[in-house]
């Protein structure tokens, strides 16, 4: 981020003390990985429990008797499907139906919403929905993995028992926490928002409980294995929820939301391309921006790619032209750095494997 000072979360010193490799991400100086490395952190999340500092993500506080209506009219999903004490995944669209941001809403209480956009999109979300950007006042820790709840229970049984896509306000040793059963890894777990001044203490207590720290490298490979989209890759300018196979995030019966007309038109004609999973046949990592080739013809482009630590092969997400005729089970090639790599179109998620 040339010419601008990078932001740091309240846990910066704790990351440095834990041996993290710190890198620029979205204007923030964030841990890419710790001494164990990305692959070990990835496996720890799949088999045990890890904690991510995700304080770089935004929080927009939307409050008052008009809060529900303003969110309902701006965002795609239907808040009538949930109630206070629940969380919901939703999209903010441009007028052409493409995804300006994908968002989690924490509906804490009547008239009290925390809207969680991607870090670089916070200002545009505020412009669309109103509210107050309170990102700088709080830290968010994501505790993820099959052992996450058991280990977290040593600190707070109440926080550990917040169910998937539920939200609760919890007090632990005088510390006020907002806990949501959400995450971005494909594993069970929770995300906890706390005031900045107590975040380092909570982080140390989580590590002392046996939860391993993990950085953005593992966060990306985990979400890729789980087939979860990343804004700027599987979502963004020119990409609609329908193209990303996320039509379920749209409240089609709502009379109004931003981008509705364009999305209804696309639904009527069918999207011109669709997101697919691509699994390599060998250990060569697949990369984003690579041509997908079938029968000697380019039929699409990858949007994210890497090596899967759990499967031991290269994997990618990418868009296939709707008229290509390529389906799940078909063999393709992915051109990686001038070399064609054999692969197959597969159903998502990559992990856990379908039986």
N, C-alpha and C positions, 0 to 999 in steps of 0.2 A: 504494500500500500504506500506507494511512493509519495514522499512529502508530507505524510500525515503520521502522527504518533499512534501506534497500535494501542487499542484498549486492552485492559487486563481485568480478569475476573477477580473476585475477592479471594480466590484460591490460588492465585499465581505463585505466591511464595511456597505454599504447600506442594504444588506440582514440582517446582524447582527442587525442593528438599527431597522429594520422592524420586528424583532422577529422571524427570520427564524431558523428552526432546520437544522443545517448544517451537511452534511454527506460526506463520500468519494464516488466519482463516477468517474471511469475511470482515476484515478490519480488526480482528482480535488476535492476541498472542495466546495460543491454545496448545495443550499437550497433544502431540501426534501419537506418541507411545512412551511407555516407561521402560525401565531396564529389561523387563521380561520380553518386550517386543510385541509387535502387532499380532502375530500368529498365536502366541501364548495367551495374550489377552482375549483374543477371539475365542479360543478353546475354553478359557476360564468362564466366559459368559455362557457358552453352550452347556458346560458341564458343572459349573459352580455358581459364582456370583461376582459381578464387577460393579464398580461405580464410575460413572462418567460425570464430569463437570460440563453441563450444558447451559451454563449461565449466559453464554453468548446469544442464545435464542431470545426472542423478544417476549415481553409481557405487556399487554395493553389492558389497563383496567377500565372496564365499561360498567358504569354504575347508574342507578336511578330507574324511574318507572318507564322510561323510554328505551332502556337498554335492550330488552327483548326484541322490540319492534325494529330497532335500528340494525341489529344483527340479522334478524330474519329477512329483512329486505336487501341486505348487502351480500349475504353469503348463500352458498348453494344448498346446504343441507337444511333439513326442517327441524327446528328446535322443538317443535311439538312432539317429536318422537322421544324426547327425553324430558327430564325434570331437574329441579335443583338437587345437587349432590351427584350429578352425572357429568361425564365428558363426552365430547363429540368431535369427530374429524369432519372438516368441511373445506370448501375452496372459496377463494375470492377470484372472480373472473374479470377479464377485460371485456369490453363491449363485443369483441369478436368471438367470445366464448373460450378464449385461451386462459390458462391458469396463471394469474398474477402471483398467487401464493397458496400453499396448502397450510392449513391451520388446525390446531387443536383448541377447542373451547372448554375451559373449566367453568361449569356453572356452579358456583360455590353456594349461593343462596338466592332467594328471590331478589331480583334486581342487582345481583352481584356476579359479574362475569370476569374471568381472566382469559383474554384471548392471546394465544401463543403462536405468533408468526415466526417465519424464518428470520434470522438475524438481519440480513441485508434488506428485508422487505418491511420492517417495522413501520417506517414513516409512511409508506404507501397504504398500509393497513389502517393507520390512524386517520389518514385522509379520507378513507372510504367509510369507516365505521364510527369515527369520533373516539372518545375516550382519552386516557392519559397514558403515555409511555412511562412505565415504572421499571423498565428493565434495569436501570442503574441502581435500584434500591434493594434488589433481592438476588439471591443465588439459587440455582436449580441443580439438584443432583439426581441423576437417574441410576437407580439400583436395579440391575437386571440379571436374570439367570434363574435356573431351576432351584437354586439354594438361596435366592435373594430374600424371600419372605422369612425363611427360617432364621437366617443370620440377622436380618433387620429386627426380628422380634426380641433379640437380646437388648436392643436399645428402646424399642417401642412396639409392644404387641399390637397396639391400636393401629399404628401406621402400617405395620406388616399385614394387617387384615383388611386394608382398603382394597376392595375387589376391582377387577378389570373394568376400566372406563367408569369407575366411581370416583368421587372427589370428597374429601373430608378435611375439616380444620381440626388439627391435633395439637395439643400442648404436651411437650416432653421436657421435664425439668425446667419449667418456666419458659421454654422456647416455643413460640407459635410457629407452626408448620402448616402448609397447605399440601396435602398428599393426594396424588392422582394415580390411579391404576393404569398408567399409560407408559409407552416406551417406543423404541425404534429399532429393535433388535430381532424381533420374532420370538423372543423369550418372555416369560412372565416377569413381573416386577412392578415398581412404582417410580414416580418422579416426585421429588420433594422440593418445594420452594420455601426458603427461609430468609430472614433478614441477613444482609451481607456480614454483619459483625459477628454472627454466630456460625457462619458457614465453615470456617476452618476447624472449629471444634467438632462440628458434626462430621466433617470429612475424616478427621482423625479417629473418631469413634467408630465409623464405618470400617476403616482399615483395621482397627484393633479387633473388630468382631470377626475378621477373617475374609472380608470382602476385598477383592483385588482392584487396584486402580486400572482404568483402561482409557485409552486416548481416541482421538478422532480416526486414526487408521483402522482400529478394530470396529469402531462404530459404523464406518462405511462398508467394510466387508461383511459385517453382520446384517446390515439392512439389505445389502445386495443379495446375500444368500436367502433372505426372507422374501425377496421379490418386492421390496418396498421402494416407492419412487423417491427421487431426490430432486428438489426444485433446481432448475437450471440444467437438468439432464432429462428425466422422464416427464417433467412438468415445466411449463414456462411459456415463453412467447410462441404462438402458433400451435401449441399443444393443448387440446381440450381434454376434459375428464373422460369423454367417450373414447378418444384415441388411446388414452392411458388405461382403458378398461376399468374406469372408476365411476361408471354411471350410477352406482349405488350411493354415491356421495351427493347426489342431486335430488332435491325435493321437487319432483316433477309436477306435483299438484299445487305447489305454491304459485300464487298469481303474479308474484313479482320477485325477482332477484337480478342482480347485475349480470348481464350476458345471457339472460334467459332466451331471448328471441333467436340469437345466433345458435345457441345450443339446441333448441327445438328444431331449427332448420337442418342442422347436422344430423340430428337423430332421425329425421324423416328421410334423408338421402343416404345415410350411413357414412361413418368416418372413412376418410381416404387411406388411413393407415392405422395399424393396431399394435400395441405393445406386446412383445413376446419374450420368452426366456430362451437363451441359447447356451447349451452346455457343450464345452469342448470335449474331445476324446482323449486329450493328453494334458500334461501339466502346464503347458504354455498359457500364461495369463492372457485373457482377452482384454481388449482396450476399447475405450469409448471413441466414437467418431469413425469406426471401421466399417467398410462396406460388407454387407451380408450378401453372399452369392449363392444362387441355386440354378443348376443347369447352365452354368456359364453366364448367367444374367444377374446383374445387381438388383436385388429385391428389397433392400432396406439398409438401415444404418444402425450400428450399436450406439447406445446412449450412456451406458456404464459398463465397465468390465474390470475383472480382476481375477485373482486365483482364489478358489474356495478352499479354506483350510480344512473343512469337514469332509468335502467330497474328493479333494486331491486333484481337481481338474480346473481348467479355466472356465469361467462363466461370464455371461453378459446379459444385459437387458437391451432391447433395441426395437425399433419400429419396422414392421413389415408392410409393404404396400398391400392394400386391401385386395387388389386384383391379382396378386402374385400366385395365388393358389397354394402357397406354402402353408403347411399345417403342422400341428404337434406330431412328432414322430418322424418328420421329414429330415433328411440330411442336408446340410448346407456347408458352406465354407465362410470363414471370417478372415479378411485380409488384415494381418497384423504386421506392421512394419515391412511391407512389401512381400510377405510370405502368406500363403493361404493355409489356414488351419482348419482341419476337419471338425465339424460340430453337428449338433442336432437341435431342432426346435423342441422344447420341453414345456410342460405345464408348470406354472408357478404355484407355490414357492419352490426354490431349489432345495431348501432345507426347512423342516424335516422332509426327507425323501418320501414320496408317495408310495404306499405299499402296493 
